[in-house]
Amino acid sequence: KTIEFTGALHATVVKKVHLKNPSIKTLTYNATLVGREADDFSLPEGNTVIIPPKGQVTVNVEFTSRFLHPAEAMLLLISKTVGGIGGATLTFSLKSKITRIEPAGILKCKSPCYEL
């Protein structure tokens, strides 16, 4: 699954990943961001995800753009075995797309174009 972060340059975009647990046991995952631009992505709620039995949780993933080129990373959710029960490892592809550039400010200056 690919999650696309679309927004302005230097803006922070938040996407939500919904995870469900169909089993009768609690699942615990360790979330890790890997890849060349993984530093541009973050998990504001921490790296541990606990999904209660027959429940669901939402994991927020933030992206702050620094460059015009698309950023790519992977979100890995690796199950921690609790009492012999472990979930499947989940992977999500994270990609960015810059759609606009907002000016940080406008500077006006006056100078002669040509002098003898």
The first five atom37 places (N, CA, C, CB, O) and aatype in JSON, in Angstrom:
{
  "aatype": [11, 16, 9, 6, 13, 16, 7, 0, 10, 8, 0, 16, 19, 19, 11, 11, 19, 8, 10, 11, 2, 14, 15, 9, 11, 16, 10, 16, 18, 2, 0, 16, 10, 19, 7, 1, 6, 0, 3, 3, 13, 15, 10, 14, 6, 7, 2, 16, 19, 9, 9, 14, 14, 11, 7, 5, 19, 16, 19, 2, 19, 6, 13, 16, 15, 1, 13, 10, 8, 14, 0, 6, 0, 12, 10, 10, 10, 9, 15, 11, 16, 19, 7, 7, 9, 7, 7, 0, 16, 10, 16, 13, 15, 10, 11, 15, 11, 9, 16, 1, 9, 6, 14, 0, 7, 9, 10, 11, 4, 11, 15, 14, 4, 18, 6, 10],
  "atom_mask": [
    [1, 1, 1, 1, 1],
    [1, 1, 1, 1, 1],
    [1, 1, 1, 1, 1],
    [1, 1, 1, 1, 1],
    [1, 1, 1, 1, 1],
    [1, 1, 1, 1, 1],
    [1, 1, 1, 0, 1],
    [1, 1, 1, 1, 1],
    [1, 1, 1, 1, 1],
    [1, 1, 1, 1, 1],
    [1, 1, 1, 1, 1],
    [1, 1, 1, 1, 1],
    [1, 1, 1, 1, 1],
    [1, 1, 1, 1, 1],
    [1, 1, 1, 1, 1],
    [1, 1, 1, 1, 1],
    [1, 1, 1, 1, 1],
    [1, 1, 1, 1, 1],
    [1, 1, 1, 1, 1],
    [1, 1, 1, 1, 1],
    [1, 1, 1, 1, 1],
    [1, 1, 1, 1, 1],
    [1, 1, 1, 1, 1],
    [1, 1, 1, 1, 1],
    [1, 1, 1, 1, 1],
    [1, 1, 1, 1, 1],
    [1, 1, 1, 1, 1],
    [1, 1, 1, 1, 1],
    [1, 1, 1, 1, 1],
    [1, 1, 1, 1, 1],
    [1, 1, 1, 1, 1],
    [1, 1, 1, 1, 1],
    [1, 1, 1, 1, 1],
    [1, 1, 1, 1, 1],
    [1, 1, 1, 0, 1],
    [1, 1, 1, 1, 1],
    [1, 1, 1, 1, 1],
    [1, 1, 1, 1, 1],
    [1, 1, 1, 1, 1],
    [1, 1, 1, 1, 1],
    [1, 1, 1, 1, 1],
    [1, 1, 1, 1, 1],
    [1, 1, 1, 1, 1],
    [1, 1, 1, 1, 1],
    [1, 1, 1, 1, 1],
    [1, 1, 1, 0, 1],
    [1, 1, 1, 1, 1],
    [1, 1, 1, 1, 1],
    [1, 1, 1, 1, 1],
    [1, 1, 1, 1, 1],
    [1, 1, 1, 1, 1],
    [1, 1, 1, 1, 1],
    [1, 1, 1, 1, 1],
    [1, 1, 1, 1, 1],
    [1, 1, 1, 0, 1],
    [1, 1, 1, 1, 1],
    [1, 1, 1, 1, 1],
    [1, 1, 1, 1, 1],
    [1, 1, 1, 1, 1],
    [1, 1, 1, 1, 1],
    [1, 1, 1, 1, 1],
    [1, 1, 1, 1, 1],
    [1, 1, 1, 1, 1],
    [1, 1, 1, 1, 1],
    [1, 1, 1, 1, 1],
    [1, 1, 1, 1, 1],
    [1, 1, 1, 1, 1],
    [1, 1, 1, 1, 1],
    [1, 1, 1, 1, 1],
    [1, 1, 1, 1, 1],
    [1, 1, 1, 1, 1],
    [1, 1, 1, 1, 1],
    [1, 1, 1, 1, 1],
    [1, 1, 1, 1, 1],
    [1, 1, 1, 1, 1],
    [1, 1, 1, 1, 1],
    [1, 1, 1, 1, 1],
    [1, 1, 1, 1, 1],
    [1, 1, 1, 1, 1],
    [1, 1, 1, 1, 1],
    [1, 1, 1, 1, 1],
    [1, 1, 1, 1, 1],
    [1, 1, 1, 0, 1],
    [1, 1, 1, 0, 1],
    [1, 1, 1, 1, 1],
    [1, 1, 1, 0, 1],
    [1, 1, 1, 0, 1],
    [1, 1, 1, 1, 1],
    [1, 1, 1, 1, 1],
    [1, 1, 1, 1, 1],
    [1, 1, 1, 1, 1],
    [1, 1, 1, 1, 1],
    [1, 1, 1, 1, 1],
    [1, 1, 1, 1, 1],
    [1, 1, 1, 1, 1],
    [1, 1, 1, 1, 1],
    [1, 1, 1, 1, 1],
    [1, 1, 1, 1, 1],
    [1, 1, 1, 1, 1],
    [1, 1, 1, 1, 1],
    [1, 1, 1, 1, 1],
    [1, 1, 1, 1, 1],
    [1, 1, 1, 1, 1],
    [1, 1, 1, 1, 1],
    [1, 1, 1, 0, 1],
    [1, 1, 1, 1, 1],
    [1, 1, 1, 1, 1],
    [1, 1, 1, 1, 1],
    [1, 1, 1, 1, 1],
    [1, 1, 1, 1, 1],
    [1, 1, 1, 1, 1],
    [1, 1, 1, 1, 1],
    [1, 1, 1, 1, 1],
    [1, 1, 1, 1, 1],
    [1, 1, 1, 1, 1],
    [1, 1, 1, 1, 1]
  ],
  "atom_positions": [
    [[0.85, -1.18, 0.0], [0.0, 0.0, 0.0], [0.89, 1.24, 0.0], [-0.96, 0.0, 1.23], [1.88, 1.29, 0.73]],
    [[0.54, 2.24, -0.82], [1.29, 3.49, -0.89], [0.46, 4.61, -0.28], [1.68, 3.83, -2.35], [-0.73, 4.76, -0.58]],
    [[1.1, 5.38, 0.57], [0.46, 6.54, 1.19], [1.13, 7.78, 0.6], [0.58, 6.52, 2.76], [2.35, 7.94, 0.7]],
    [[0.33, 8.67, -0.02], [0.89, 9.86, -0.67], [0.64, 11.09, 0.18], [0.29, 10.05, -2.08], [-0.49, 11.35, 0.59]],
    [[1.69, 11.84, 0.42], [1.63, 13.09, 1.18], [1.71, 14.24, 0.18], [2.79, 13.18, 2.25], [2.76, 14.48, -0.4]],
    [[0.59, 14.94, -0.02], [0.51, 16.01, -1.0], [0.33, 17.33, -0.28], [-0.66, 15.76, -1.99], [-0.54, 17.46, 0.59]],
    [[1.14, 18.34, -0.63], [1.02, 19.64, 0.0], [2.04, 20.63, -0.51], [0.0, 0.0, 0.0], [2.75, 20.38, -1.48]],
    [[2.09, 21.76, 0.18], [2.99, 22.84, -0.19], [4.4, 22.58, 0.35], [2.46, 24.19, 0.35], [4.59, 21.82, 1.3]],
    [[5.37, 23.22, -0.28], [6.76, 23.14, 0.17], [6.84, 23.69, 1.59], [7.71, 23.91, -0.78], [6.26, 24.73, 1.89]],
    [[7.56, 23.02, 2.47], [7.78, 23.36, 3.88], [6.53, 23.18, 4.75], [8.26, 24.78, 4.0], [6.56, 23.55, 5.93]],
    [[5.45, 22.63, 4.21], [4.24, 22.38, 5.0], [4.35, 21.0, 5.65], [2.96, 22.48, 4.11], [5.05, 20.12, 5.16]],
    [[3.63, 20.82, 6.76], [3.55, 19.53, 7.42], [2.22, 18.89, 7.07], [3.72, 19.67, 8.96], [1.16, 19.49, 7.27]],
    [[2.28, 17.67, 6.54], [1.08, 16.93, 6.14], [0.98, 15.7, 7.04], [1.13, 16.51, 4.62], [1.96, 15.0, 7.27]],
    [[-0.23, 15.45, 7.57], [-0.46, 14.3, 8.44], [-1.4, 13.33, 7.73], [-1.06, 14.74, 9.81], [-2.45, 13.72, 7.22]],
    [[-1.01, 12.07, 7.71], [-1.87, 11.0, 7.18], [-2.12, 10.0, 8.29], [-1.2, 10.3, 5.93], [-1.29, 9.8, 9.17]],
    [[-3.29, 9.36, 8.23], [-3.67, 8.38, 9.24], [-3.67, 6.99, 8.62], [-5.06, 8.71, 9.84], [-4.18, 6.79, 7.51]],
    [[-3.1, 6.04, 9.35], [-3.09, 4.64, 8.94], [-3.97, 3.89, 9.95], [-1.62, 4.05, 8.88], [-3.66, 3.87, 11.14]],
    [[-5.06, 3.28, 9.47], [-5.99, 2.55, 10.33], [-5.58, 1.07, 10.36], [-7.46, 2.71, 9.84], [-5.44, 0.44, 9.31]],
    [[-5.39, 0.54, 11.56], [-5.02, -0.86, 11.73], [-6.09, -1.57, 12.55], [-3.62, -0.98, 12.42], [-6.56, -1.04, 13.56]],
    [[-6.47, -2.77, 12.1], [-7.5, -3.56, 12.8], [-6.89, -4.86, 13.29], [-8.7, -3.83, 11.87], [-5.99, -5.42, 12.66]],
    [[-7.41, -5.33, 14.41], [-6.97, -6.6, 14.99], [-8.18, -7.53, 15.04], [-6.35, -6.38, 16.41], [-9.04, -7.37, 15.91]],
    [[-8.25, -8.52, 14.15], [-9.4, -9.43, 14.16], [-9.29, -10.55, 15.2], [-9.56, -10.04, 12.8], [-10.26, -11.27, 15.43]],
    [[-8.12, -10.69, 15.83], [-7.93, -11.8, 16.77], [-8.44, -11.47, 18.16], [-6.45, -12.17, 16.84], [-8.86, -10.34, 18.44]],
    [[-8.4, -12.46, 19.03], [-8.86, -12.27, 20.42], [-7.7, -11.96, 21.36], [-9.6, -13.52, 20.91], [-7.89, -11.9, 22.58]],
    [[-6.52, -11.76, 20.81], [-5.32, -11.42, 21.59], [-4.86, -10.01, 21.23], [-4.18, -12.44, 21.34], [-5.07, -9.54, 20.11]],
    [[-4.23, -9.34, 22.18], [-3.66, -8.01, 21.93], [-2.43, -8.14, 21.03], [-3.3, -7.31, 23.26], [-1.59, -9.01, 21.24]],
    [[-2.35, -7.26, 20.03], [-1.18, -7.23, 19.15], [-0.36, -5.98, 19.45], [-1.61, -7.26, 17.67], [-0.91, -4.9, 19.63]],
    [[0.95, -6.14, 19.5], [1.86, -5.04, 19.74], [2.84, -4.96, 18.57], [2.61, -5.2, 21.1], [3.46, -5.96, 18.19]],
    [[2.98, -3.76, 18.01], [3.88, -3.54, 16.88], [4.92, -2.5, 17.22], [3.1, -3.12, 15.63], [4.65, -1.56, 17.97]],
    [[6.11, -2.67, 16.66], [7.17, -1.66, 16.73], [7.21, -0.99, 15.36], [8.57, -2.29, 17.13], [7.52, -1.65, 14.37]],
    [[6.91, 0.31, 15.3], [6.89, 1.06, 14.03], [8.25, 1.68, 13.77], [5.79, 2.16, 14.06], [8.85, 2.29, 14.66]],
    [[8.74, 1.52, 12.54], [10.04, 2.05, 12.15], [9.92, 2.69, 10.77], [11.11, 0.93, 12.14], [9.27, 2.16, 9.87]],
    [[10.57, 3.84, 10.62], [10.64, 4.52, 9.33], [12.03, 4.29, 8.75], [10.33, 6.05, 9.47], [13.03, 4.6, 9.39]],
    [[12.09, 3.75, 7.53], [13.38, 3.48, 6.89], [13.38, 4.05, 5.48], [13.67, 1.95, 6.87], [12.33, 4.22, 4.86]],
    [[14.57, 4.35, 4.99], [14.71, 4.87, 3.64], [15.57, 6.11, 3.61], [0.0, 0.0, 0.0], [15.94, 6.66, 4.65]],
    [[15.88, 6.56, 2.4], [16.79, 7.7, 2.22], [16.23, 8.97, 2.85], [17.06, 7.93, 0.74], [16.98, 9.73, 3.46]],
    [[14.94, 9.22, 2.71], [14.33, 10.44, 3.27], [13.49, 10.15, 4.51], [13.47, 11.12, 2.22], [12.55, 10.9, 4.8]],
    [[13.81, 9.1, 5.24], [13.04, 8.74, 6.43], [13.03, 9.84, 7.49], [13.58, 7.46, 7.04], [12.1, 9.93, 8.28]],
    [[14.07, 10.69, 7.51], [14.14, 11.77, 8.49], [13.06, 12.83, 8.27], [15.51, 12.42, 8.46], [12.74, 13.58, 9.19]],
    [[12.5, 12.91, 7.05], [11.45, 13.88, 6.77], [10.08, 13.41, 7.27], [11.39, 14.16, 5.26], [9.14, 14.2, 7.34]],
    [[9.97, 12.13, 7.61], [8.73, 11.55, 8.12], [8.89, 11.32, 9.62], [8.38, 10.22, 7.38], [10.0, 11.12, 10.11]],
    [[7.76, 11.35, 10.34], [7.84, 11.1, 11.78], [6.55, 10.44, 12.28], [8.1, 12.41, 12.54], [5.51, 10.5, 11.63]],
    [[6.67, 9.82, 13.44], [5.55, 9.2, 14.13], [5.35, 9.96, 15.44], [5.79, 7.65, 14.38], [6.0, 9.63, 16.44]],
    [[4.48, 10.97, 15.46], [4.38, 11.84, 16.64], [3.91, 11.14, 17.91], [3.45, 12.97, 16.34], [4.16, 11.62, 19.02]],
    [[3.23, 10.01, 17.78], [2.71, 9.32, 18.97], [3.64, 8.22, 19.47], [1.36, 8.72, 18.66], [3.29, 7.47, 20.38]],
    [[4.82, 8.12, 18.88], [5.79, 7.13, 19.33], [5.86, 5.93, 18.41], [0.0, 0.0, 0.0], [5.1, 5.82, 17.45]],
    [[6.79, 5.03, 18.73], [7.07, 3.89, 17.87], [6.34, 2.61, 18.26], [8.53, 3.63, 17.86], [6.41, 1.63, 17.52]],
    [[5.64, 2.59, 19.38], [4.93, 1.4, 19.81], [3.45, 1.54, 19.52], [5.17, 1.13, 21.31], [2.82, 2.53, 19.9]],
    [[2.9, 0.54, 18.84], [1.48, 0.52, 18.49], [0.85, -0.7, 19.14], [1.26, 0.51, 16.93], [1.28, -1.83, 18.89]],
    [[-0.17, -0.48, 19.98], [-0.87, -1.57, 20.65], [-2.3, -1.6, 20.15], [-0.82, -1.41, 22.21], [-3.03, -0.61, 20.24]],
    [[-2.7, -2.76, 19.6], [-4.05, -2.92, 19.08], [-4.79, -3.91, 19.98], [-4.03, -3.42, 17.58], [-4.4, -5.07, 20.07]],
    [[-5.86, -3.46, 20.64], [-6.59, -4.36, 21.54], [-7.32, -5.46, 20.77], [-7.6, -3.56, 22.37], [-7.52, -5.34, 19.56]],
    [[-7.71, -6.54, 21.46], [-8.43, -7.63, 20.79], [-9.71, -7.12, 20.12], [-8.76, -8.74, 21.79], [-10.45, -6.34, 20.71]],
    [[-9.94, -7.57, 18.9], [-11.12, -7.18, 18.1], [-11.25, -5.66, 17.97], [-12.39, -7.75, 18.74], [-12.34, -5.15, 17.73]],
    [[-10.14, -4.95, 18.13], [-10.17, -3.48, 18.11], [-9.41, -2.92, 16.92], [0.0, 0.0, 0.0], [-8.94, -3.64, 16.04]],
    [[-9.32, -1.61, 16.93], [-8.58, -0.91, 15.88], [-7.93, 0.33, 16.45], [-9.51, -0.54, 14.71], [-8.38, 0.88, 17.46]],
    [[-6.86, 0.78, 15.8], [-6.16, 1.99, 16.2], [-5.81, 2.78, 14.95], [-4.88, 1.66, 17.04], [-5.81, 2.26, 13.83]],
    [[-5.5, 4.05, 15.16], [-5.07, 4.92, 14.08], [-3.65, 5.39, 14.4], [-6.04, 6.14, 13.89], [-3.39, 5.89, 15.49]],
    [[-2.75, 5.24, 13.43], [-1.37, 5.68, 13.57], [-1.2, 6.92, 12.69], [-0.34, 4.54, 13.18], [-1.44, 6.87, 11.48]],
    [[-0.78, 8.02, 13.3], [-0.53, 9.25, 12.55], [0.91, 9.26, 12.04], [-0.8, 10.51, 13.43], [1.85, 8.97, 12.78]],
    [[1.07, 9.59, 10.76], [2.39, 9.73, 10.15], [2.49, 11.15, 9.62], [2.62, 8.66, 8.99], [1.63, 11.59, 8.85]],
    [[3.53, 11.89, 10.03], [3.72, 13.28, 9.61], [4.86, 13.36, 8.6], [4.02, 14.2, 10.83], [5.83, 12.62, 8.67]],
    [[4.7, 14.3, 7.66], [5.74, 14.57, 6.68], [5.91, 16.08, 6.57], [5.41, 13.93, 5.3], [4.93, 16.8, 6.38]],
    [[7.15, 16.55, 6.67], [7.47, 17.96, 6.47], [8.44, 18.05, 5.31], [8.07, 18.62, 7.76], [9.55, 17.52, 5.37]],
    [[8.0, 18.72, 4.23], [8.83, 18.8, 3.03], [9.93, 19.83, 3.2], [7.97, 19.15, 1.81], [9.73, 20.91, 3.76]],
    [[11.11, 19.47, 2.7], [12.25, 20.39, 2.73], [12.74, 20.71, 1.33], [13.38, 19.8, 3.55], [13.39, 21.74, 1.11]],
    [[12.44, 19.83, 0.36], [12.94, 19.97, -0.99], [11.8, 19.79, -1.99], [14.07, 18.97, -1.27], [10.74, 19.27, -1.64]],
    [[12.02, 20.21, -3.24], [11.0, 20.06, -4.27], [10.9, 18.62, -4.79], [11.31, 21.0, -5.43], [9.83, 18.2, -5.22]],
    [[11.99, 17.88, -4.75], [11.95, 16.52, -5.28], [11.11, 15.63, -4.37], [13.37, 15.95, -5.44], [11.05, 15.86, -3.16]],
    [[10.46, 14.6, -4.93], [9.63, 13.72, -4.11], [10.47, 12.94, -3.09], [8.86, 12.74, -5.0], [11.56, 12.45, -3.41]],
    [[9.96, 12.84, -1.89], [10.63, 12.07, -0.84], [9.96, 10.7, -0.76], [10.56, 12.81, 0.54], [8.76, 10.57, -0.96]],
    [[10.76, 9.69, -0.46], [10.25, 8.33, -0.33], [10.84, 7.67, 0.9], [10.57, 7.5, -1.59], [12.01, 7.88, 1.24]],
    [[10.01, 6.87, 1.57], [10.45, 6.1, 2.73], [9.49, 4.93, 2.89], [10.5, 6.99, 4.03], [8.51, 4.81, 2.15]],
    [[9.78, 4.08, 3.86], [8.92, 2.93, 4.15], [8.56, 2.96, 5.64], [9.62, 1.59, 3.78], [9.4, 3.24, 6.49]],
    [[7.29, 2.65, 5.92], [6.83, 2.46, 7.3], [6.73, 0.97, 7.53], [5.45, 3.18, 7.56], [5.95, 0.28, 6.87]],
    [[7.54, 0.46, 8.46], [7.52, -0.96, 8.81], [6.87, -1.12, 10.17], [8.96, -1.56, 8.8], [7.24, -0.44, 11.13]],
    [[5.91, -2.02, 10.25], [5.28, -2.36, 11.53], [5.63, -3.82, 11.8], [3.71, -2.12, 11.51], [5.09, -4.73, 11.16]],
    [[6.54, -4.04, 12.76], [7.03, -5.38, 13.07], [6.41, -5.82, 14.39], [8.58, -5.41, 13.15], [6.52, -5.12, 15.4]],
    [[5.77, -6.96, 14.36], [5.05, -7.47, 15.52], [6.01, -7.9, 16.63], [4.16, -8.64, 15.12], [7.04, -8.54, 16.38]],
    [[5.65, -7.53, 17.86], [6.37, -8.03, 19.03], [5.55, -9.21, 19.55], [6.56, -6.9, 20.13], [4.35, -9.08, 19.78]],
    [[6.2, -10.33, 19.75], [5.48, -11.51, 20.22], [5.17, -11.36, 21.71], [6.3, -12.79, 19.97], [6.07, -11.17, 22.52]],
    [[3.87, -11.45, 22.05], [3.43, -11.37, 23.44], [2.68, -12.66, 23.73], [2.53, -10.1, 23.71], [1.61, -12.89, 23.16]],
    [[3.21, -13.49, 24.59], [2.56, -14.76, 24.94], [2.46, -15.71, 23.76], [0.0, 0.0, 0.0], [1.5, -16.48, 23.67]],
    [[3.43, -15.68, 22.85], [3.43, -16.59, 21.72], [2.57, -16.15, 20.55], [0.0, 0.0, 0.0], [2.55, -16.83, 19.53]],
    [[1.87, -15.04, 20.68], [1.02, -14.56, 19.59], [1.69, -13.36, 18.92], [-0.4, -14.17, 20.12], [2.07, -12.4, 19.58]],
    [[1.84, -13.45, 17.61], [2.44, -12.35, 16.87], [1.63, -12.07, 15.61], [0.0, 0.0, 0.0], [1.02, -12.98, 15.04]],
    [[1.63, -10.84, 15.21], [0.92, -10.46, 13.99], [1.85, -10.45, 12.8], [0.0, 0.0, 0.0], [3.07, -10.59, 12.95]],
    [[1.28, -10.28, 11.63], [2.06, -10.22, 10.4], [2.8, -8.89, 10.33], [1.15, -10.41, 9.15], [2.31, -7.87, 10.82]],
    [[3.98, -8.9, 9.73], [4.72, -7.65, 9.51], [4.02, -6.86, 8.42], [6.21, -7.93, 9.12], [3.67, -7.41, 7.37]],
    [[3.8, -5.57, 8.67], [3.09, -4.7, 7.74], [4.06, -3.67, 7.18], [1.9, -4.0, 8.42], [4.89, -3.12, 7.91]],
    [[3.97, -3.41, 5.87], [4.82, -2.39, 5.24], [3.95, -1.44, 4.43], [5.9, -3.05, 4.33], [3.0, -1.85, 3.76]],
    [[4.31, -0.16, 4.5], [3.62, 0.87, 3.74], [4.67, 1.74, 3.07], [2.69, 1.72, 4.67], [5.66, 2.13, 3.69]],
    [[4.46, 2.03, 1.79], [5.34, 2.92, 1.05], [4.85, 4.35, 1.26], [5.38, 2.54, -0.48], [3.66, 4.63, 1.09]],
    [[5.76, 5.26, 1.62], [5.43, 6.66, 1.86], [6.07, 7.49, 0.75], [5.92, 7.13, 3.26], [7.27, 7.4, 0.51]],
    [[5.25, 8.31, 0.07], [5.76, 9.16, -1.02], [5.18, 10.55, -0.88], [5.41, 8.55, -2.41], [4.04, 10.73, -0.44]],
    [[5.97, 11.54, -1.27], [5.51, 12.92, -1.2], [5.32, 13.5, -2.58], [6.49, 13.77, -0.4], [5.91, 13.03, -3.56]],
    [[4.49, 14.53, -2.64], [4.27, 15.25, -3.89], [4.05, 16.72, -3.54], [3.05, 14.66, -4.7], [3.1, 17.06, -2.84]],
    [[4.94, 17.58, -4.02], [4.83, 19.02, -3.77], [3.93, 19.62, -4.85], [6.25, 19.71, -3.77], [4.21, 19.5, -6.04]],
    [[2.84, 20.26, -4.42], [1.87, 20.79, -5.38], [1.94, 22.31, -5.53], [0.48, 20.4, -4.96], [1.47, 22.85, -6.53]],
    [[2.52, 22.98, -4.56], [2.62, 24.44, -4.66], [3.75, 24.94, -3.77], [1.27, 25.12, -4.27], [4.23, 24.25, -2.87]],
    [[4.15, 26.18, -4.07], [5.2, 26.82, -3.28], [4.62, 28.12, -2.73], [6.5, 27.09, -4.13], [4.19, 28.99, -3.49]],
    [[4.6, 28.24, -1.43], [4.12, 29.45, -0.77], [5.33, 30.35, -0.49], [3.34, 29.12, 0.56], [6.32, 29.88, 0.06]],
    [[5.26, 31.62, -0.87], [6.42, 32.5, -0.59], [6.57, 32.73, 0.92], [6.26, 33.85, -1.33], [5.59, 32.93, 1.63]],
    [[7.79, 32.71, 1.37], [8.07, 32.97, 2.79], [7.93, 34.46, 3.09], [9.49, 32.49, 3.17], [7.65, 34.83, 4.23]],
    [[8.12, 35.3, 2.09], [8.01, 36.74, 2.24], [8.35, 37.42, 0.93], [0.0, 0.0, 0.0], [8.87, 36.79, 0.0]],
    [[8.07, 38.69, 0.86], [8.35, 39.47, -0.34], [9.31, 40.58, 0.04], [7.05, 40.04, -0.99], [9.09, 41.31, 1.0]],
    [[10.37, 40.71, -0.73], [11.37, 41.73, -0.48], [11.37, 42.69, -1.64], [12.77, 41.12, -0.26], [11.55, 42.27, -2.79]],
    [[11.16, 43.98, -1.38], [11.2, 44.98, -2.43], [12.49, 45.77, -2.28], [9.96, 45.92, -2.39], [12.85, 46.18, -1.18]],
    [[13.18, 45.97, -3.4], [14.39, 46.77, -3.35], [14.41, 47.67, -4.59], [15.65, 45.87, -3.28], [13.82, 47.35, -5.62]],
    [[15.09, 48.77, -4.46], [15.17, 49.74, -5.54], [16.63, 50.04, -5.79], [14.37, 51.05, -5.2], [17.39, 50.35, -4.87]],
    [[17.03, 49.94, -7.07], [18.42, 50.23, -7.43], [18.46, 50.65, -8.9], [19.35, 49.0, -7.16], [17.59, 50.27, -9.68]],
    [[19.46, 51.4, -9.24], [19.59, 51.8, -10.66], [19.99, 50.58, -11.5], [20.64, 52.95, -10.83], [20.75, 49.72, -11.07]],
    [[19.45, 50.56, -12.72], [19.78, 49.44, -13.61], [21.12, 49.68, -14.29], [18.67, 49.26, -14.67], [21.85, 48.73, -14.6]],
    [[21.47, 51.0, -14.54], [22.7, 51.26, -15.27], [23.24, 52.62, -14.83], [22.46, 51.23, -16.82], [22.49, 53.58, -14.66]],
    [[24.54, 52.67, -14.65], [25.2, 53.93, -14.32], [26.38, 54.1, -15.22], [25.64, 53.98, -12.83], [27.06, 53.12, -15.55]],
    [[26.65, 55.34, -15.64], [27.84, 55.63, -16.44], [29.08, 55.6, -15.59], [27.72, 56.97, -17.14], [30.18, 55.82, -16.09]]
  ]
}
